[in-house]
Amino acid sequence: MNNTSSLTNISVNDVAIVVVLYCPFQEDLDHITELATWGVDVYGVINEANTENFWPCIENLHWIKNPTNFGLARALNQGVSSAVAAGSRYILLLDQDSRPTENMLRELVAAAIDLEAKGHSLACVAPLLYDRKAIEDPDAYQEYAVGTTFATSGTLLTRQGWKQAGPMWEKLFIDGIDHEWCFRARAKGLETVLVRSAAMEHDMGEASIKILGRVRPIHRSSFRHYFIVRNTLWLQRKSYIPISWRLTEFFKLAYRIPTYLLTTTDRKKTFVNIIGAILDGVTGRKKRQPL
């Protein structure tokens, strides 16, 4: 492994990639192998790792295998903690179905370095995301924009931001992790910045529907319905999250819940999970969590 990365002029140890996988396909494993050819350290965190799978052995590809589904938040924490402990300054987070380009990572790292050199206290920088199921392409401009929250996948965390804001809230398990962490980081005086020159294709939701002429991603899984509803209610209690965001997300449940019931793959299970999510959301418990 070279001492410098092809991405930038900084040490290869300064940049790492964390990919969280769950029951990955061979295509996903092949993609992680490709990421390792970029010259940076790659941490693949597998929930419910199957011992029968072939895990590629490459010097800068590190596997963290969880015997059961620990959830996205805990898996991210495992990967980022490992990268930070190894000395990485910038850590790119990815889902297994995200397909970043080397140029996207180059743009994000360059932006982070530039902003920090100008005195910005960064939590993260993020690219424009566009849903591969939608027709529209993102509008890309060569400029930055101060953001609020970004999806975890595609976001480049800074070591400073990670240490100052703390790890992801593991009890959320999967949904709302990105929003909560970004708001917590901003409450601590850190910035979250959109880099418009960087873009990434990503699967947003399992499907999409048009609402009022706009394409909206949706989840058909009753499993995800529980976490979306419960975590929306849990986040209502967080005073560092703007009241406008909390109210907006709360009222979105008025159309999300009927949509889930109409589009689900298992209506009875979705109904039971949503009732359980409401009860757990109100009480602050996870007694009815479907695991």
Phi, psi and chi 1 to 4 in degrees:
 res  aa     phi    psi   chi1   chi2   chi3   chi4
   1 MET       -  133.5 -174.3  162.3   54.8      -
   2 ASN   -72.6  159.8  -62.9  -32.9      -      -
   3 ASN   -78.5  -19.3  -69.4  -32.5      -      -
   4 THR  -123.6  150.0   56.9      -      -      -
   5 SER   -90.5  154.1  167.4      -      -      -
   6 SER   -70.5  -12.8   61.0      -      -      -
   7 LEU   -76.9  -43.3  -67.5  162.0      -      -
   8 THR  -145.4 -178.1   65.7      -      -      -
   9 ASN   -92.1    5.9  -67.7  -36.2      -      -
  10 ILE   -90.6  167.4   63.7  174.9      -      -
  11 SER   -60.2  143.7  168.0      -      -      -
  12 VAL   -59.8  -28.2   69.4      -      -      -
  13 ASN   -71.8  -10.6  -66.7  -34.4      -      -
  14 ASP   -80.6  -16.3  -77.9  -22.1      -      -
  15 VAL  -125.2  135.5 -178.3      -      -      -
  16 ALA  -140.4  160.3      -      -      -      -
  17 ILE  -123.8  133.3  -60.8  174.1      -      -
  18 VAL  -115.9  121.3  171.9      -      -      -
  19 VAL  -117.8  125.8 -172.3      -      -      -
  20 VAL   -99.5  130.1  175.7      -      -      -
  21 LEU  -123.4  149.8  -54.7  100.9      -      -
  22 TYR  -140.1  115.8  176.7   73.6      -      -
  23 CYS    47.2   59.2  -59.7      -      -      -
  24 PRO   -69.8  150.6   27.8  -36.0      -      -
  25 PHE   -87.0  166.2  -64.7  106.0      -      -
  26 GLN   -59.8  -35.7 -173.8   59.4   47.9      -
  27 GLU   -58.0  -38.5  176.2 -171.1   -6.9      -
  28 ASP   -67.3  -40.7  -57.8  -43.3      -      -
  29 LEU   -67.1  -37.3  -60.8  178.2      -      -
  30 ASP   -63.8  -37.7  -67.9  -18.3      -      -
  31 HIS   -67.5  -39.5 -178.7 -110.7      -      -
  32 ILE   -63.7  -38.2  -70.4 -174.5      -      -
  33 THR   -60.9  -39.3  -57.0      -      -      -
  34 GLU   -65.3  -40.6  179.7 -173.9  -17.7      -
  35 LEU   -59.2  -36.4  -66.8  176.8      -      -
  36 ALA   -65.3  -24.6      -      -      -      -
  37 THR   -72.4  -10.2   67.0      -      -      -
  38 TRP   -72.5  -12.0  -65.3    0.0      -      -
  39 GLY    96.5   -2.5      -      -      -      -
  40 VAL  -100.2  162.8  -59.7      -      -      -
  41 ASP   -72.2  134.6  -79.5  -39.9      -      -
  42 VAL  -119.8  128.3  178.3      -      -      -
  43 TYR  -112.5  113.0  -63.7   84.7      -      -
  44 GLY   -98.0  115.1      -      -      -      -
  45 VAL  -105.8  115.3 -172.5      -      -      -
  46 ILE  -107.1  122.2  -47.5  103.8      -      -
  47 ASN   -89.2  133.5  -81.3  -32.8      -      -
  48 GLU    58.3   55.9  -70.9 -166.1   21.4      -
  49 ALA   -63.8  130.8      -      -      -      -
  50 ASN   -94.5  118.0 -173.0  -22.6      -      -
  51 THR   -65.9  -15.1   55.2      -      -      -
  52 GLU   -81.6  -16.4  -64.8  178.7   -0.3      -
  53 ASN   -70.1  153.5  -82.5    9.5      -      -
  54 PHE   -93.1  118.6  171.0   72.4      -      -
  55 TRP  -101.5  113.1  -51.0  107.9      -      -
  56 PRO   -54.4  139.2  -23.1   33.4      -      -
  57 CYS  -107.3  105.5  -64.9      -      -      -
  58 ILE  -132.1  145.4  -57.0  172.9      -      -
  59 GLU   -53.2  -44.4 -178.1 -176.4    0.7      -
  60 ASN  -100.5   17.4   58.1  -43.5      -      -
  61 LEU  -111.6  116.6  176.6   52.9      -      -
  62 HIS  -114.9  128.7  -44.3  -80.2      -      -
  63 TRP  -103.4  135.2  -65.4  107.4      -      -
  64 ILE  -120.6  111.9  -59.4  171.5      -      -
  65 LYS  -108.0  116.7  -58.0  173.2 -175.3  177.1
  66 ASN   -98.0  131.2  -63.7  -35.9      -      -
  67 PRO   -68.7  -25.8   24.9  -34.0      -      -
  68 THR  -130.8  179.9   59.6      -      -      -
  69 ASN   -80.6  100.5 -171.8   -3.1      -      -
  70 PHE   -80.1   -9.2  -73.9  177.0      -      -
  71 GLY    95.0  156.9      -      -      -      -
  72 LEU   -63.8  -43.7  177.2   60.1      -      -
  73 ALA   -61.1  -48.6      -      -      -      -
  74 ARG   -65.6  -38.8 -176.2  172.1  173.3 -177.4
  75 ALA   -63.7  -42.7      -      -      -      -
  76 LEU   -60.7  -43.6  -72.6  170.5      -      -
  77 ASN   -60.4  -40.2  -72.8  -18.2      -      -
  78 GLN   -61.9  -46.5  -70.7  175.3  -57.5      -
  79 GLY   -67.9  -46.5      -      -      -      -
  80 VAL   -66.4  -41.9  175.7      -      -      -
  81 SER   -58.9  -41.0  -64.9      -      -      -
  82 SER   -64.9  -42.4  -63.1      -      -      -
  83 ALA   -66.3  -43.3      -      -      -      -
  84 VAL   -65.0  -41.3  168.6      -      -      -
  85 ALA   -62.5  -29.1      -      -      -      -
  86 ALA   -83.5   -5.1      -      -      -      -
  87 GLY   104.6    6.5      -      -      -      -
  88 SER   -68.2  138.6  -62.1      -      -      -
  89 ARG   -95.4  -28.3  -71.2  170.0   54.8 -162.3
  90 TYR  -132.0  130.5  -53.4  105.7      -      -
  91 ILE  -128.8  118.0  -55.5   99.5      -      -
  92 LEU   -87.0  127.1  179.1   69.1      -      -
  93 LEU   -98.0  137.2  -51.5 -178.6      -      -
  94 LEU  -141.8  146.2  -66.0  173.5      -      -
  95 ASP   -84.8  165.7  -67.2  -18.4      -      -
  96 GLN   -68.7  -24.0   68.1 -173.1   43.9      -
  97 ASP   -96.1    3.6   56.5    3.6      -      -
  98 SER   -80.6  144.6  -62.6      -      -      -
  99 ARG  -128.7   79.7  -64.7  -65.2 -179.4  -97.6
 100 PRO   -76.0  162.0   32.0  -36.8      -      -
 101 THR  -105.5  159.6   63.1      -      -      -
 102 GLU   -62.8  -34.0 -169.4  171.9   -8.7      -
 103 ASN   -64.9  -37.0 -176.0   63.6      -      -
 104 MET   -60.7  -45.7 -175.3 -152.9   80.8      -
 105 LEU   -64.0  -39.5  179.9   54.5      -      -
 106 ARG   -60.2  -44.2 -175.9 -175.3  -62.9  111.6
 107 GLU   -64.0  -41.8  -68.4  -79.3   -3.8      -
 108 LEU   -66.9  -44.5  -68.2  178.2      -      -
 109 VAL   -63.9  -44.1  172.4      -      -      -
 110 ALA   -61.6  -40.4      -      -      -      -
 111 ALA   -65.0  -43.1      -      -      -      -
 112 ALA   -62.4  -44.3      -      -      -      -
 113 ILE   -63.0  -43.9  -67.5  172.1      -      -
 114 ASP   -62.1  -46.9  178.6   50.3      -      -
 115 LEU   -66.8  -41.0  -71.5  164.0      -      -
 116 GLU   -65.4  -36.8  -72.5 -178.5  -30.8      -
 117 ALA   -64.6  -25.5      -      -      -      -
 118 LYS   -89.9    5.7  -67.8  175.5  179.5  176.1
 119 GLY    95.0    9.0      -      -      -      -
 120 HIS   -79.0  138.5  -66.5  -96.8      -      -
 121 SER   -94.2  101.9  -64.2      -      -      -
 122 LEU   -95.3  134.8  -76.7 -177.7      -      -
 123 ALA   -88.8  -44.8      -      -      -      -
 124 CYS  -166.3  161.9   62.6      -      -      -
 125 VAL  -125.1  151.5  -67.5      -      -      -
 126 ALA  -141.7  152.3      -      -      -      -
 127 PRO   -88.4  170.1   37.0  -36.6      -      -
 128 LEU   -70.9  134.1  -74.0  164.8      -      -
 129 LEU  -107.8  140.7  -67.4 -176.8      -      -
 130 TYR  -134.5  142.3   62.8  102.6      -      -
 131 ASP   -77.9  125.6 -168.0  -14.8      -      -
 132 ARG   -66.5  -12.8   60.7  171.7   56.6  100.0
 133 LYS   -86.8  -13.9  -64.5 -177.4  -65.8  -60.8
 134 ALA   -94.3  161.9      -      -      -      -
 135 ILE   -84.6  -36.6  -62.3  172.7      -      -
 136 GLU   -69.2  140.7  -58.9   84.3   -2.5      -
 137 ASP   -93.6  157.4  -72.9  -25.8      -      -
 138 PRO   -72.9  152.1   29.0  -36.0      -      -
 139 ASP   -85.9  114.7  -63.6  -38.6      -      -
 140 ALA  -108.0  128.5      -      -      -      -
 141 TYR  -129.7  149.2  -58.0   95.9      -      -
 142 GLN   -81.0   69.6  -61.0  -70.4  -29.9      -
 143 GLU  -160.0  165.3   59.8 -175.9   26.9      -
 144 TYR   -99.1  159.9  -54.0  139.5      -      -
 145 ALA  -144.8  128.6      -      -      -      -
 146 VAL   -68.1  125.2  176.3      -      -      -
 147 GLY  -107.5 -173.1      -      -      -      -
 148 THR  -113.3  -70.0   51.0      -      -      -
 149 THR  -131.7  153.2   67.4      -      -      -
 150 PHE  -134.3  154.8  -56.1  115.4      -      -
 151 ALA   -61.3  148.2      -      -      -      -
 152 THR   -62.7  -42.4   50.2      -      -      -
 153 SER   -69.5  124.0 -170.7      -      -      -
 154 GLY    98.2  -12.5      -      -      -      -
 155 THR   -83.6  137.6  -68.2      -      -      -
 156 LEU  -103.0  109.5 -174.9   79.9      -      -
 157 LEU   -81.3  151.2  -58.8 -175.6      -      -
 158 THR  -101.2  150.8   67.6      -      -      -
 159 ARG   -60.3  -39.4 -177.5  170.8   60.6 -162.4
 160 GLN   -60.0  -45.7  172.5 -165.2   12.4      -
 161 GLY   -63.0  -42.2      -      -      -      -
 162 TRP   -62.5  -45.8  175.6 -101.9      -      -
 163 LYS   -69.2  -34.9  -70.6 -175.4  174.3 -179.3
 164 GLN   -81.0  -41.9 -162.8  167.4  -31.1      -
 165 ALA   -83.0  -27.3      -      -      -      -
 166 GLY    93.9  174.3      -      -      -      -
 167 PRO   -73.8  173.2   28.0  -35.1      -      -
 168 MET   -65.1  150.5  -53.9  -67.9  173.4      -
 169 TRP   -77.5  103.9 -174.6   13.5      -      -
 170 GLU   -67.5  -29.0  -66.5 -173.4    2.1      -
 171 LYS   -65.1  -21.3  -73.4 -174.7  178.1  179.3
 172 LEU   -67.9  -25.8  -69.3  177.3      -      -
 173 PHE    73.1  -60.8 -163.6   82.3      -      -
 174 ILE  -141.9  -57.1 -175.7  166.0      -      -
 175 ASP   -87.5  140.9  -70.3  -71.1      -      -
 176 GLY    85.8   -2.9      -      -      -      -
 177 ILE   -58.7  -46.9  -62.3  163.2      -      -
 178 ASP   -62.3  -47.1   39.5   14.6      -      -
 179 HIS   -61.6  -49.1  -60.7  -58.1      -      -
 180 GLU   -61.2  -44.1 -171.6  -82.9  -29.2      -
 181 TRP   -66.1  -43.7 -170.2   86.9      -      -
 182 CYS   -63.2  -42.7  -74.5      -      -      -
 183 PHE   -66.5  -37.7  -79.0  127.1      -      -
 184 ARG   -65.0  -42.0  177.4  159.1   31.7  104.4
 185 ALA   -63.8  -42.8      -      -      -      -
 186 ARG   -66.2  -33.9  -70.0  172.5   63.9   82.5
 187 ALA   -66.7  -21.3      -      -      -      -
 188 LYS   -94.1   11.4  -67.4  177.4 -179.2  -70.7
 189 GLY    89.2    9.5      -      -      -      -
 190 LEU   -92.5  158.3  -62.4  164.9      -      -
 191 GLU  -107.1  144.4  -64.9 -178.9   49.0      -
 192 THR  -116.5  122.3   57.0      -      -      -
 193 VAL  -125.5  132.9  177.6      -      -      -
 194 LEU   -87.7  128.9  175.3   67.9      -      -
 195 VAL  -104.1  103.3 -179.9      -      -      -
 196 ARG   -71.6  -15.5  -66.9 -172.5 -177.3  -83.7
 197 SER   -81.3   -7.2   60.2      -      -      -
 198 ALA  -112.0  137.6      -      -      -      -
 199 ALA  -141.9  151.4      -      -      -      -
 200 MET  -144.5  137.9 -173.4 -179.7   80.0      -
 201 GLU   -80.5  136.5 -175.4  179.9  -79.7      -
 202 HIS  -152.1  147.6 -178.3   62.9      -      -
 203 ASP   -86.2  112.0 -100.8  -26.8      -      -
 204 MET  -101.8  103.7  -59.4  178.7 -170.6      -
 205 GLY    82.0  169.4      -      -      -      -
 206 GLU   -84.1  -20.8  -60.7  161.1   30.8      -
 207 ALA  -154.8 -177.5      -      -      -      -
 208 SER  -145.5  150.5   59.1      -      -      -
 209 ILE  -135.7  160.0   59.0  172.7      -      -
 210 LYS   -96.8  125.7  -86.6 -160.9  170.9 -175.5
 211 ILE  -123.9  117.7  -59.9  176.0      -      -
 212 LEU    54.9   39.9  -60.3  175.8      -      -
 213 GLY    82.6   -2.9      -      -      -      -
 214 ARG  -111.6  141.8  -65.3 -171.3   63.0 -175.7
 215 VAL   -78.4  124.0  175.9      -      -      -
 216 ARG  -119.6  130.5  -58.3  -78.2 -172.4  179.6
 217 PRO   -73.2  145.8   26.6  -33.1      -      -
 218 ILE  -136.8  158.4   60.2  167.8      -      -
 219 HIS  -111.0  134.8  -69.6  -78.5      -      -
 220 ARG   -99.9   -7.0  -69.7 -168.9  166.6  132.3
 221 SER   -79.8  127.3  163.5      -      -      -
 222 SER   -64.0  -27.3   59.0      -      -      -
 223 PHE   -60.6  -49.6  179.4   83.6      -      -
 224 ARG   -69.4  -31.2  -66.7  -64.8  -63.7  -86.9
 225 HIS   -59.7  -39.6  -63.4  156.3      -      -
 226 TYR   -59.2  -51.2  170.5   86.6      -      -
 227 PHE   -69.2  -36.0  -71.3  102.1      -      -
 228 ILE   -63.3  -47.6  -67.5  169.5      -      -
 229 VAL   -69.4  -49.8  174.2      -      -      -
 230 ARG   -61.2  -46.3 -173.1 -157.7   65.6 -177.8
 231 ASN   -68.7  -32.0  -67.6   -5.2      -      -
 232 THR   -59.0  -42.2  -63.4      -      -      -
 233 LEU   -72.1  -39.1  -63.1  176.2      -      -
 234 TRP   -59.8  -42.4  -87.3   11.2      -      -
 235 LEU   -70.8  -13.8  -66.1  179.3      -      -
 236 GLN   -62.5  -23.6  -60.9  -60.7  -50.2      -
 237 ARG   -86.0   -7.3  -61.7 -178.2  175.0   88.7
 238 LYS   -87.3  109.5  -61.7  -60.2  180.0 -178.0
 239 SER   -68.5  -21.8   59.2      -      -      -
 240 TYR   -79.9   -6.9   51.7   82.2      -      -
 241 ILE   -90.9  128.6  -62.3  178.8      -      -
 242 PRO   -53.4  138.6  -25.2   34.4      -      -
 243 ILE   -60.9  -32.9 -173.3   65.5      -      -
 244 SER   -63.7  -40.6   57.7      -      -      -
 245 TRP   -68.2  -43.9 -174.1   92.2      -      -
 246 ARG   -61.1  -43.4  -76.3 -177.1  -83.3  162.3
 247 LEU   -68.2  -40.5  -71.7  174.9      -      -
 248 THR   -60.0  -47.1  -62.2      -      -      -
 249 GLU   -66.4  -35.6  -67.3  -58.7  -56.3      -
 250 PHE   -63.2  -46.4  179.1   78.2      -      -
 251 PHE   -73.6  -20.8  -74.2  114.4      -      -
 252 LYS   -64.1  -25.3  -80.4 -178.9 -179.4  178.7
 253 LEU   -61.4  -23.6  -67.0  177.5      -      -
 254 ALA   -63.4  -30.0      -      -      -      -
 255 TYR  -105.5  -23.9   75.6   80.1      -      -
 256 ARG   -66.5  -45.6  -79.4  178.5  175.4  164.2
 257 ILE   -61.7  -48.7  -70.4  174.5      -      -
 258 PRO   -61.5  -36.4  -23.7   34.7      -      -
 259 THR   -64.2  -41.9  -59.5      -      -      -
 260 TYR   -61.4  -42.3  -64.6  156.7      -      -
 261 LEU   -66.8  -30.3  -71.3  168.3      -      -
 262 LEU   -81.7  -30.3  -71.7  171.5      -      -
 263 THR  -108.8   -3.5   60.5      -      -      -
 264 THR   -63.7  156.6 -180.0      -      -      -
 265 THR   -83.7  -11.7   54.3      -      -      -
 266 ASP  -150.0   92.1 -171.5  -27.3      -      -
 267 ARG   -62.8  -40.7 -169.4  164.0  -62.8  167.8
 268 LYS   -63.8  -44.7 -179.8  180.0  178.6 -179.4
 269 LYS   -67.5  -38.7 -160.8  166.3 -175.0  179.2
 270 THR   -62.3  -43.1  -73.2      -      -      -
 271 PHE   -60.3  -46.8  178.8   78.8      -      -
 272 VAL   -62.9  -42.8  170.1      -      -      -
 273 ASN   -66.8  -37.1  -80.0   -2.8      -      -
 274 ILE   -68.0  -42.0  -73.1  175.0      -      -
 275 ILE   -60.9  -44.9  -64.2  -60.7      -      -
 276 GLY   -62.2  -39.2      -      -      -      -
 277 ALA   -64.5  -40.8      -      -      -      -
 278 ILE   -64.9  -45.2  -67.4  171.2      -      -
 279 LEU   -63.5  -45.6  -67.1  173.0      -      -
 280 ASP   -69.1  -34.3  -75.3   -9.9      -      -
 281 GLY   -66.0  -39.1      -      -      -      -
 282 VAL   -72.9  -38.8  170.1      -      -      -
 283 THR   -87.2  -12.8   60.9      -      -      -
 284 GLY    76.2   19.5      -      -      -      -
 285 ARG  -108.4  174.5  -57.5  170.2   67.8 -176.2
 286 LYS  -128.9   32.7   57.3  176.2 -174.6  176.1
 287 LYS   -59.5  -35.4 -178.1  179.0  178.7 -180.0
 288 ARG  -102.4   15.9  -61.2  161.4 -174.0   84.6
 289 GLN   -60.2  126.6 -175.5  167.0  -55.9      -
 290 PRO   -80.4   73.3   29.5  -33.8      -      -
 291 LEU  -132.0      -  -73.4  177.3      -      -
